[in-house]
Amino acid sequence: MTNRFIGLLLFVCLLSCQDKYLTAVSYPATGTLKKDSSSCLPQNFSGTYWAGKEMNDSNFLEITVNVKTTGTYTIRTNTVNGISFSTSGSFGFTGTNTIKLKASGKAIQAGVSNFTVQFDTSVCRASVTVLPAGGVPPDAVYHFSGAPGACSNIVVSGTFPRSVVLDTFNKVAVQVNVITAGAYTVSTNTVNGYGFSGKGVFSNTGLQTIVLYAKGTPAAAGTDQFTVNGNNTSCGFSVQVVNPVVVTGNDHFPLTGGSYWTYDDLFNAGDTMMRSITDSVNIGGILYKQLTEQPRYGSPVQSYFRRQDTGYYENTSVDKYTLSVQFSPKIVKDFPFLREYLNTGDTWSSDEYIGTATFGQQIFIRYDFTCINSNASVTVGGKTFTNVYQVALRPKIKSATTYPYNSTSEYTETWYAKGIGMIYTKKINNNFTIFEYSIRNWQVK
């Protein structure tokens, strides 16, 4: 009942302001930059900054943004000493986001350059040291927060499954107090078949965070103790290695008869949902598998899926995955929601669907997909899954051929585990959670 009520409110709002909504180029995000009284927190400059040398892809500034409302953004600095930093994109979630601002230009002279970063109405300052042309950066002087005991303010990211090769999503962020800017090389000891390392140049002094990336394959489950070593400083932290779920299938969306999946409803606490393959159905001469979805309360709902080559399709009303508009009469097509053999960063789009909205206007709908991670290791419902596809779905609409497609402010992220199927999904619309489910149990035949 709650989901339907929120959806109705959003739909009524869209009807009342449809002209403005459909012709606007974008909705800008709002929020604030994380800072102390004036300095950006953190202000991590990546790469080395030499006088007289053009900036490249290794030169960027990381900042943190507290997003209040989702939407598009452009964040930039002023130009100082021939250098500036900027980036553009779209925030799909509210809360804390870390953003990379790419450097451009060529530093004119050596010394400290002070930049002003601006987003929405928020402003903070960041400083970088430009080294003399042709010089070699000296070794930095710094110490780890918490040294020589346990590292403080340390963040371990990623899931660490036994017998799975670690990648760049497995990392640890270490807080450092830099006394003198310069080069650093930091690494841990090797424990249980893996370790962490990182290197770079501190371009400014003060508290900042460096990232060490994992390398190797954890050999056994358990708690591993690491010591991170730098230039005359060290501290310790621990990592938990877990046993992953063992599967034998290869499909990220199994369609075998008799298979079922049960989910916990994280939005309506205490509710559950069950999905099962219950039949085969011929639609227009094409064979589909019937998936029956049974919520804890209410009547079952049937959906129809098939796989062709490497693609998975749902035969459904094309407005099913957006609350922004509904077609009358309904348009039913095959919806390309997933593919096999994905790589991180892969994108694809649905066909362009054109129909008459319930309020009488012709509307165009398109769905854009992005594979956020093609080989994730995640823990859901107390179980660790490997070989997971994390896929983002964003609906787009417009009201005329000559207009650009606009975001509907809806964002759905779904995780598909190899050999199991959907293990997690969440939809957000204008910062409201519409639904969120995580897998509880399953049987794939």
C-alpha positions, 0 to 999 in steps of 0.5 A: 500500500505504501509503495502504491501511495508514493507512486500515485503522489509522484505520478500526480505531480508529474501530470500537474507539471508535465510541460516543464518536466518534459522539456527541461534539459536536466534537473541539477543536483543540490548539496554541499562540499565536505569541508572544515572552516574553508578547506575541502575535506579530503583534498586528495590530489593524484599525480605529480604536478611539474612546472611547464608540463601538461596535465594528464589522466593521472592528475586529478583532485578527489573531493567529497560531496554530501548530495541532498537531491539527485540530478546532474552536476558540474563541479569546477575550480578557478584557474590558478597558475595555468591549471584548473580542475572540473568534472560533470555527471549525474548523482543517482543517490543522495548522501556522501559521494566521492568525486574526481575532478580532472586537471587540465592546463599546464603549470606555469611555475613551481610553488603552492597553488590555491584553488577554490572548488564550487558546487551548488552554493557551497565553496571550499579551498584546496592547495597543491604543490607544483614541483620545479621543471625537470626535478625529482620529488623528495620523499614525503615526511608523514605519519599514519593516524593511530601509529604505531598502534591500530590505524585510526579512521581506516576504511576497508572496502570490498568483500574478500572471499576465499579463493577469489582473485582480488581486484581494484574494488578491494582496497583500504583507505588510510589516513595520513598526516603529511608534514612535508609534501613529496613522494610516498610508497606504502605497502603491507606485509603479505598475509594469507596470500594477499596484501595491499600497496600504493604509491604517489606524491603528496602535493599538499600537507595536513590530514589526507587519505591514501588508497592502497589496493589489494593484490593476490588471492585469500587462501583461507577464511578468517581474520587477517592482521596487516601492518601497513608500512611507510617512511618511518611510520606504521600501523595495523588493521584487520580484514575478514575473509569469508567463504563464498556461496558455491554454485555450479551454473553459469547463467546470471538469470537462470530460467530452468523450470522449478527454480525459485527465489525468496526475498526479504523486503527491506523497505517494508520490514517483515514482508517477503516475496517469492519468485518461481519459474512455473510454466512455459508460454508461447507468445507470438510464436516465441517461447517464454518462461513464466515467472510467478511473483508472489508477495506476502500479501496480495495476488500473484503476478506473472512475468515472461522471460526468455534468453536469446544468444547472450541477451535476456528479455522480458516481454512486458509493457514498455512503461513498466519500469518508470513511474513518470508516464503510462501509455494508453493503450499499452505497448508490449515489447521485449525488454533487454534487461541483461546480457551475459559476458559483460565488462565493467563500464559496458552500456546498452539501451532499449529501443525507443518506445513511442506511445500516447500517455494517459494524459493524451500527449505523445511521449518517447521512452528509452531505458539506459543500462550500465554495468557498474561492476562485472565481477563483484563480490558482495555479501547479501543476507549474510551470504557472500556471492562472487561473479556478480553483475551490478547493473544500473537502469535509468529511464529517459523520456521526451515529448518530441523527436527534436527534444533531448532525452531527460532523466526521470530522476528514477534509478534502479540498481540490480545485482545478478549472481552467476548461477543464481540470478537476482540477489538484490534490487533497489529503486529510487525516485526523487530520493524516495525508496520505491522498493528494495529486496535482498535474497533470502533463499533459492533453488536453481534446478 
